[in-house]
Amino acid sequence: MCPDDVIAPPIAGALFEGAYEIVAEIGSGSFGRVHQARRRTTGQLVALKTVRSADARQAERFRREVALYAELAHPNIVGMLDWGTSSDGLLYAVFEFLPGRTLKELLATDGALSWRETARLMAQVLDALASAHARGIVHRDLKPENVMITQTGARRNAVVLDFGLGGFTADRARGNAPRITQTQEMMGTPCYAAPEQLRGEPPSARADLYAWGLILLECLTGEPAIGGASPQDVIHRQLGLDPVPIPPCIRDRRLRRLLESVTAKRVERRTARIEDILEALESDATLASPVPAADAGDAERRQVTVVCCGITFTGARGAMLDVEELDHLLHVQHAVLAEVASRTGGVVTSALADRIMLVYGYPQAREDDARRAGRAALQLIGQAARWNQAQGGERGVRLEVRVGMHTGLVIARDASSSGGIRLHKCNLNPGCGGLGARPNQHFPDEIGPGNFGPGGRFLAKRQRQVARAAT
């Protein structure tokens, strides 16, 4: 094989293999170059991709790409027309030439797309992935740069490019398909790579769906769903436990749940089926105005953990404290609880005198919400012990904090008119890790309107029921 620096790449105006007239170079990378060319027999414009064949591993990867494309036939996957090895030793493949811009270029110039166009374009990409996955093929590097947006008619359409990093799924790899990636090799682009890809685990269709979900969210916001100041920051966020945030412009609750599944950090939780996602994307309800619903009819089932706190100050020998002093001490403790909630990822939803409630899992859900709530409860009790040791004796006052934890499913409803969210009990278990909670206490059927708005308030008739759960 000739060394790479001796093999001259095609140049503009040259005739390649007697069949393609080189027009211009349109891209290059570590594997090779892409030229726009014209087929002599038909005058058709094509994309001619050549790869340096001196590197055996790159050459094998290119041959795999050819093998993949030989099996793919879908209107939203760029078609391959020809392939071979040139007389100079260059491996090449000829693809359809697609006029237009990449999705990355489109978002950079036009900004966020409308919900209707996002749903249509991303449904096309998803159907293309379904076609590949049905043949046991994964893309492994799906990103906006690898989605071409063309407009040959009245509408823009999406076409998936570059299966050059594509691979075979684990099921197919058990057969005769060659394995050419090294163990623990990271492939893909960090902003769109699934956590298991970054850890070098075997490819799967669920990794493609994860990248697809991130691209859909980027289309709606105009910004990467997971970004960072450096590649290391991005990788850290991808590998972290915090879930990918779903923007409020996605109204349909079913689609929100599907996207939460698609973008789950743990691969075993990505259980959404492509058929269900396509159905949700194409439904009339989903394609409504991209403005968050304001009526209380939009309900969402969520797993939350509630921490109920009761604060008691007692004077020496049980003496009553001065009202102003008690008010000052309670306000200090409210600030302490708010700081603990913020540090552990919770939200203070109610603070009324000596009763405070924290919620974990809404509006932002994390995979370890219950654990965060448990840490918060232990921190609150520890904080009280330290306060008594440092200030209690000097002031002649003792602080007691009682904490109850409750976890389970609730129905969350938007309540814009009252400035917040309503949570209705669906299956909330008060026996989960309660610290100081009395047995036989039950969580109320409703946490009233305005809980999550500024200065969150509860319905008066429910307030004492909720607060008593902490005692």
C-alpha positions as CSV (number, residue, x, y, z in Angstrom):
1,M,0.0,0.0,0.0
2,C,1.3,3.4,-0.9
3,P,2.1,5.8,2.0
4,D,-0.6,8.4,2.6
5,D,1.5,11.4,1.6
6,V,2.2,9.9,-1.8
7,I,-1.5,9.4,-2.7
8,A,-2.7,12.7,-4.2
9,P,-6.3,13.6,-3.3
10,P,-8.6,14.6,-6.1
11,I,-8.4,18.3,-7.1
12,A,-10.9,20.6,-8.7
13,G,-11.2,20.1,-12.5
14,A,-9.6,16.6,-12.4
15,L,-11.3,13.5,-13.6
16,F,-11.6,10.8,-10.9
17,E,-11.5,7.2,-12.2
18,G,-12.7,8.4,-15.6
19,A,-16.2,8.7,-14.3
20,Y,-16.5,11.8,-12.0
21,E,-15.4,15.3,-12.7
22,I,-14.3,17.0,-9.4
23,V,-16.1,20.4,-8.9
24,A,-14.9,21.5,-5.5
25,E,-13.9,20.2,-2.0
26,I,-16.8,20.6,0.4
27,G,-15.3,19.0,3.6
28,S,-12.4,17.2,5.1
29,G,-11.6,15.3,8.3
30,S,-9.2,12.9,9.9
31,F,-10.5,10.1,7.7
32,G,-10.4,11.8,4.3
33,R,-12.1,14.3,2.1
34,V,-15.5,15.0,0.6
35,H,-15.8,16.6,-2.9
36,Q,-18.7,17.8,-4.9
37,A,-18.4,16.0,-8.3
38,R,-20.3,15.6,-11.5
39,R,-21.1,12.2,-13.0
40,R,-19.9,12.3,-16.6
41,T,-22.6,9.9,-18.0
42,T,-25.6,11.7,-16.5
43,G,-24.4,15.2,-15.4
44,Q,-25.7,14.4,-11.9
45,L,-24.1,16.2,-9.0
46,V,-22.8,13.7,-6.4
47,A,-20.8,13.7,-3.2
48,L,-17.5,11.8,-3.6
49,K,-16.0,10.7,-0.3
50,T,-12.4,9.4,-0.2
51,V,-10.4,8.0,2.7
52,R,-6.7,7.6,3.3
53,S,-6.1,3.9,2.8
54,A,-2.6,3.8,4.4
55,D,-4.2,3.3,7.9
56,A,-5.6,-0.2,7.9
57,R,-8.0,0.6,10.8
58,Q,-9.5,3.7,9.0
59,A,-9.7,1.7,5.8
60,E,-11.6,-1.1,7.6
61,R,-13.9,1.5,9.1
62,F,-14.6,2.9,5.7
63,R,-15.4,-0.5,4.3
64,R,-17.8,-1.0,7.2
65,E,-19.6,2.3,6.3
66,V,-20.0,1.0,2.8
67,A,-21.4,-2.3,4.1
68,L,-23.9,-0.3,6.3
69,Y,-25.1,1.8,3.4
70,A,-25.5,-1.2,1.2
71,E,-28.3,-2.3,3.6
72,L,-30.0,1.1,4.1
73,A,-32.7,2.3,1.9
74,H,-34.8,5.1,3.3
75,P,-36.0,8.5,2.0
76,N,-34.4,10.2,5.0
77,I,-31.0,8.5,4.8
78,V,-28.6,9.8,2.1
79,G,-28.3,7.2,-0.6
80,M,-25.0,5.6,-1.8
81,L,-24.5,5.3,-5.6
82,D,-21.1,3.7,-6.0
83,W,-18.0,2.6,-4.2
84,G,-14.6,1.1,-4.8
85,T,-10.8,1.6,-4.7
86,S,-9.1,4.0,-7.1
87,S,-6.1,3.1,-9.1
88,D,-4.0,5.3,-6.7
89,G,-5.2,3.2,-3.7
90,L,-7.9,5.6,-2.4
91,L,-11.0,4.0,-1.1
92,Y,-14.0,6.0,-2.2
93,A,-17.8,6.0,-2.1
94,V,-20.2,8.1,-4.1
95,F,-23.4,9.5,-2.4
96,E,-26.3,11.6,-3.5
97,F,-25.4,15.3,-3.3
98,L,-28.0,17.1,-1.2
99,P,-28.4,20.8,-1.6
100,G,-29.2,22.7,1.6
101,R,-27.7,23.3,5.0
102,T,-27.0,21.1,8.0
103,L,-29.2,21.3,11.0
104,K,-26.4,22.9,12.9
105,E,-26.0,25.7,10.3
106,L,-29.8,26.2,10.2
107,L,-30.0,26.6,14.0
108,A,-27.0,28.9,14.0
109,T,-28.6,31.3,11.4
110,D,-32.3,30.9,12.1
111,G,-32.3,30.1,15.8
112,A,-34.9,27.9,17.4
113,L,-37.4,26.2,15.1
114,S,-41.2,26.2,15.5
115,W,-42.7,23.3,17.3
116,R,-44.6,22.1,14.2
117,E,-41.4,22.1,12.1
118,T,-39.3,20.5,14.9
119,A,-41.8,17.7,15.2
120,R,-41.9,17.1,11.5
121,L,-38.2,17.1,10.9
122,M,-37.3,15.1,13.9
123,A,-40.0,12.6,13.1
124,Q,-38.2,12.0,9.8
125,V,-34.9,11.5,11.5
126,L,-36.5,9.1,14.0
127,D,-38.1,7.1,11.2
128,A,-34.7,6.9,9.5
129,L,-33.1,5.6,12.8
130,A,-36.0,3.0,13.0
131,S,-35.1,1.7,9.6
132,A,-31.4,1.3,10.5
133,H,-32.2,-0.2,13.9
134,A,-34.4,-2.8,12.4
135,R,-31.3,-4.0,10.5
136,G,-29.2,-4.1,13.7
137,I,-27.4,-0.9,12.7
138,V,-26.7,2.1,15.0
139,H,-25.4,5.5,13.9
140,R,-23.3,6.3,17.0
141,D,-22.6,9.9,16.1
142,L,-26.0,11.5,15.5
143,K,-25.7,15.3,15.8
144,P,-27.0,18.4,14.0
145,E,-23.9,18.4,11.7
146,N,-25.0,14.9,10.5
147,V,-28.6,16.0,9.6
148,M,-29.0,17.8,6.3
149,I,-32.0,20.0,5.8
150,T,-33.0,20.1,2.2
151,Q,-35.9,22.0,0.4
152,T,-36.6,20.5,-3.0
153,G,-40.3,21.3,-2.7
154,A,-42.7,23.4,-0.6
155,R,-41.3,22.0,2.7
156,R,-37.9,21.4,4.3
157,N,-37.0,17.8,4.9
158,A,-34.3,16.1,7.0
159,V,-31.8,13.6,5.7
160,V,-29.4,11.7,8.0
161,L,-25.8,11.7,6.9
162,D,-22.5,9.9,7.8
163,F,-22.9,6.5,9.2
164,G,-19.1,6.6,9.2
165,L,-19.0,6.0,12.9
166,G,-22.0,3.6,12.6
167,G,-21.7,0.2,14.2
168,F,-23.6,-3.0,14.8
169,T,-25.8,-3.4,17.9
170,A,-24.8,-6.0,20.5
171,D,-27.3,-8.5,19.2
172,R,-25.9,-8.4,15.7
173,A,-22.3,-8.3,16.9
174,R,-22.7,-11.8,18.2
175,G,-22.8,-13.0,14.6
176,N,-20.0,-12.5,12.0
177,A,-19.9,-8.7,12.0
178,P,-16.3,-7.6,12.6
179,R,-15.4,-5.7,15.7
180,I,-13.0,-2.8,14.7
181,T,-13.3,-0.5,17.7
182,Q,-11.0,-1.0,20.6
183,T,-12.3,-1.9,24.1
184,Q,-13.3,1.2,26.1
185,E,-13.0,3.4,23.0
186,M,-15.2,6.5,23.2
187,M,-17.0,7.3,20.0
188,G,-19.4,10.1,19.2
189,T,-19.6,13.7,20.0
190,P,-19.8,14.6,23.8
191,C,-22.7,17.0,23.5
192,Y,-24.9,14.3,22.0
193,A,-23.2,11.0,23.2
194,A,-25.1,8.9,25.7
195,P,-23.4,8.3,29.0
196,E,-22.7,4.7,28.2
197,Q,-21.0,5.7,25.0
198,L,-18.7,8.0,27.0
199,R,-17.9,5.1,29.2
200,G,-16.9,3.0,26.1
201,E,-19.7,0.5,26.5
202,P,-21.1,-1.5,23.4
203,P,-23.3,0.5,21.0
204,S,-27.1,0.2,21.2
205,A,-30.1,1.7,19.5
206,R,-31.0,3.5,22.8
207,A,-27.8,5.6,22.5
208,D,-29.1,6.9,19.1
209,L,-32.4,7.7,20.7
210,Y,-30.7,9.6,23.5
211,A,-28.8,11.8,20.9
212,W,-32.1,12.2,18.9
213,G,-33.9,13.5,22.1
214,L,-31.1,16.0,22.7
215,I,-31.3,17.3,19.1
216,L,-35.0,17.7,19.3
217,L,-34.7,19.8,22.5
218,E,-32.0,21.9,20.8
219,C,-34.3,22.5,17.9
220,L,-36.9,24.0,20.3
221,T,-34.5,26.1,22.3
222,G,-31.7,27.0,19.8
223,E,-29.2,25.9,22.4
224,P,-27.6,22.5,23.1
225,A,-29.5,20.6,25.8
226,I,-26.2,19.7,27.5
227,G,-23.4,22.2,27.0
228,G,-20.4,23.4,28.9
229,A,-17.4,25.6,28.9
230,S,-15.2,22.7,27.7
231,P,-15.5,19.1,26.5
232,Q,-14.6,18.0,30.0
233,D,-17.5,20.0,31.4
234,V,-19.9,18.5,28.9
235,I,-18.7,15.0,29.7
236,H,-19.1,15.6,33.4
237,R,-22.7,16.8,32.8
238,Q,-23.5,13.8,30.6
239,L,-22.2,11.4,33.2
240,G,-23.9,13.2,36.1
241,L,-27.2,12.1,37.6
242,D,-29.2,15.3,36.9
243,P,-31.8,14.6,34.3
244,V,-32.0,16.4,31.0
245,P,-34.5,19.3,31.4
246,I,-37.5,19.1,29.2
247,P,-38.6,22.7,28.1
248,P,-42.1,23.8,29.1
249,C,-43.0,24.5,25.5
250,I,-43.7,20.8,25.1
251,R,-47.3,20.7,26.3
252,D,-48.3,17.2,25.7
253,R,-47.8,15.2,28.9
254,R,-47.5,11.9,27.1
255,L,-44.7,13.3,24.9
256,R,-43.0,14.8,27.9
257,R,-42.9,11.4,29.6
258,L,-41.6,9.8,26.4
259,L,-38.8,12.4,26.1
260,E,-37.9,11.9,29.8
261,S,-37.5,8.2,29.0
262,V,-35.5,8.8,25.8
263,T,-33.1,11.1,27.6
264,A,-32.7,9.1,30.8
265,K,-29.1,8.9,31.9
266,R,-29.4,5.2,32.7
267,V,-29.8,3.1,29.6
268,E,-32.1,0.6,31.2
269,R,-34.6,3.4,31.8
270,R,-34.8,4.4,28.1
271,T,-37.8,2.2,27.4
272,A,-39.7,4.4,25.1
273,R,-40.6,2.8,21.7
274,I,-40.1,4.7,18.5
275,E,-43.6,3.9,17.4
276,D,-45.0,5.6,20.5
277,I,-42.8,8.7,20.0
278,L,-43.8,9.1,16.4
279,E,-47.5,8.8,17.3
280,A,-47.1,11.5,20.0
281,L,-45.2,13.8,17.6
282,E,-47.8,13.5,15.0
283,S,-50.9,13.9,17.3
284,D,-52.9,17.1,16.9
285,A,-52.7,17.8,20.7
286,T,-48.9,17.8,20.6
287,L,-48.7,20.1,17.6
288,A,-50.7,22.8,19.4
289,S,-49.3,26.2,20.2
290,P,-45.9,25.9,21.9
291,V,-47.1,28.0,24.9
292,P,-47.4,26.2,28.3
293,A,-50.9,25.4,29.2
294,A,-52.5,27.7,31.8
295,D,-55.5,25.7,32.8
296,A,-55.6,23.2,35.6
297,G,-56.6,20.4,33.2
298,D,-53.0,19.7,32.2
299,A,-52.0,17.0,34.6
300,E,-48.7,15.2,35.0
301,R,-47.9,12.2,37.1
302,R,-44.7,12.7,39.0
303,Q,-42.7,10.8,41.6
304,V,-41.9,13.2,44.5
305,T,-40.5,13.1,48.0
306,V,-41.9,15.5,50.6
307,V,-40.0,16.5,53.7
308,C,-42.3,17.9,56.5
309,C,-40.5,19.8,59.2
310,G,-41.8,21.0,62.6
311,I,-39.7,23.5,64.6
312,T,-40.2,24.0,68.3
313,F,-38.3,26.4,70.6
314,T,-38.7,26.0,74.4
315,G,-37.3,28.1,77.2
316,A,-35.7,27.1,80.4
317,R,-37.9,24.7,82.4
318,G,-40.5,24.9,79.6
319,A,-41.0,28.7,80.0
320,M,-42.8,30.5,77.1
321,L,-40.7,32.6,74.9
322,D,-41.3,36.2,74.1
323,V,-43.3,36.5,70.8
324,E,-40.8,38.8,69.1
325,E,-37.9,36.6,70.1
326,L,-39.7,33.5,68.9
327,D,-40.5,35.2,65.6
328,H,-36.9,36.1,65.1
329,L,-35.7,32.5,65.9
330,L,-38.2,31.0,63.5
331,H,-37.2,33.3,60.7
332,V,-33.5,32.3,61.2
333,Q,-34.5,28.7,61.0
334,H,-36.6,29.3,57.9
335,A,-33.5,30.7,56.2
336,V,-31.4,27.7,57.4
337,L,-34.0,25.2,56.0
338,A,-34.2,27.1,52.7
339,E,-30.4,26.9,52.4
340,V,-30.4,23.2,53.1
341,A,-33.2,22.7,50.5
342,S,-31.2,24.7,47.9
343,R,-28.0,22.8,48.6
344,T,-29.7,19.4,48.2
345,G,-31.9,20.2,45.2
346,G,-35.3,20.7,47.0
347,V,-37.9,23.4,46.9
348,V,-39.5,25.1,49.9
349,T,-43.2,24.9,49.1
350,S,-44.6,26.2,52.4
351,A,-43.4,28.1,55.4
352,L,-46.0,28.9,58.0
353,A,-44.8,29.7,61.5
354,D,-43.2,26.5,62.8
355,R,-44.3,24.3,59.9
356,I,-42.2,24.0,56.8
357,M,-42.4,21.7,53.8
358,L,-39.8,20.8,51.2
359,V,-40.4,18.9,47.9
360,Y,-38.0,16.9,45.9
361,G,-38.8,15.8,42.3
362,Y,-40.8,18.8,41.2
363,P,-40.5,21.0,39.2
364,Q,-37.2,19.3,38.3
365,A,-36.8,15.6,38.8
366,R,-33.6,13.8,39.6
367,E,-32.9,10.1,39.8
368,D,-31.8,10.4,43.4
369,D,-34.5,12.7,44.7
370,A,-35.4,10.4,47.6
371,R,-31.8,10.1,48.7
372,R,-31.4,13.9,48.5
373,A,-34.5,14.3,50.7
374,G,-33.0,11.9,53.2
375,R,-29.7,13.8,53.3
376,A,-31.7,17.0,53.8
377,A,-33.6,15.5,56.7
378,L,-30.4,14.3,58.4
379,Q,-28.7,17.7,57.8
380,L,-31.7,19.5,59.5
381,I,-31.5,17.3,62.6
382,G,-27.7,17.7,62.7
383,Q,-28.1,21.5,62.3
384,A,-30.5,21.6,65.3
385,A,-28.0,19.7,67.5
386,R,-25.2,22.0,66.5
387,W,-27.4,25.1,67.2
388,N,-28.3,23.8,70.7
389,Q,-24.6,23.2,71.5
390,A,-23.4,26.6,70.2
391,Q,-26.3,28.9,71.1
392,G,-28.9,27.1,73.1
393,G,-27.2,27.2,76.4
394,E,-26.2,30.8,76.1
395,R,-29.8,31.9,75.1
396,G,-31.5,29.5,77.6
397,V,-33.5,28.1,74.6
398,R,-33.7,24.6,73.2
399,L,-34.4,23.9,69.5
400,E,-36.2,20.7,68.5
401,V,-36.7,19.8,64.8
402,R,-39.0,17.0,63.9
403,V,-38.9,15.6,60.4
404,G,-41.2,13.3,58.4
405,M,-40.5,12.0,54.9
406,H,-43.2,10.9,52.4
407,T,-42.6,9.6,48.9
408,G,-44.7,8.4,46.0
409,L,-46.7,9.4,42.9
410,V,-48.7,12.6,42.7
411,I,-50.6,14.3,40.0
412,A,-49.2,17.8,39.3
413,R,-51.5,20.3,37.7
414,D,-50.6,23.8,36.5
415,A,-52.3,26.5,38.5
416,S,-51.2,29.7,36.8
417,S,-54.1,31.7,38.2
418,S,-52.9,31.1,41.7
419,G,-49.3,31.5,40.8
420,G,-48.0,27.9,41.1
421,I,-48.7,24.2,41.0
422,R,-51.3,21.8,42.6
423,L,-50.2,18.4,43.6
424,H,-52.8,15.7,44.2
425,K,-52.0,12.4,45.9
426,C,-51.8,9.5,43.6
427,N,-49.9,6.9,45.6
428,L,-48.0,8.7,48.4
429,N,-46.5,6.5,51.1
430,P,-45.9,8.2,54.5
431,G,-44.0,5.2,55.8
432,C,-40.8,5.8,53.7
433,G,-38.0,6.8,56.0
434,G,-39.9,9.0,58.4
435,L,-37.8,10.6,61.1
436,G,-39.9,11.4,64.0
437,A,-43.2,11.0,62.1
438,R,-46.0,9.5,64.0
439,P,-47.4,6.2,62.7
440,N,-50.9,6.1,61.2
441,Q,-50.5,9.7,59.9
442,H,-51.6,10.1,56.3
443,F,-50.6,12.5,53.6
444,P,-53.5,14.8,52.5
445,D,-55.3,14.3,49.2
446,E,-54.2,17.7,48.0
447,I,-51.4,20.1,48.5
448,G,-53.3,23.3,47.7
449,P,-53.0,26.0,45.1
450,G,-50.0,28.2,44.9
451,N,-47.6,25.8,46.6
452,F,-44.8,26.5,44.2
453,G,-45.4,30.2,43.6
454,P,-43.7,33.0,45.4
455,G,-44.4,32.7,49.1
456,G,-46.1,29.4,48.6
457,R,-49.4,29.0,50.4
458,F,-51.5,26.0,51.4
459,L,-55.3,25.7,51.7
460,A,-56.0,26.5,55.3
461,K,-58.0,23.4,55.9
462,R,-55.1,21.2,54.7
463,Q,-52.3,23.1,56.4
464,R,-52.6,21.6,59.8
465,Q,-53.1,18.1,58.4
466,V,-49.8,18.4,56.5
467,A,-48.0,20.0,59.4
468,R,-49.1,17.3,61.8
469,A,-47.5,14.7,59.6
470,A,-44.2,16.0,60.8
471,T,-44.9,15.6,64.5
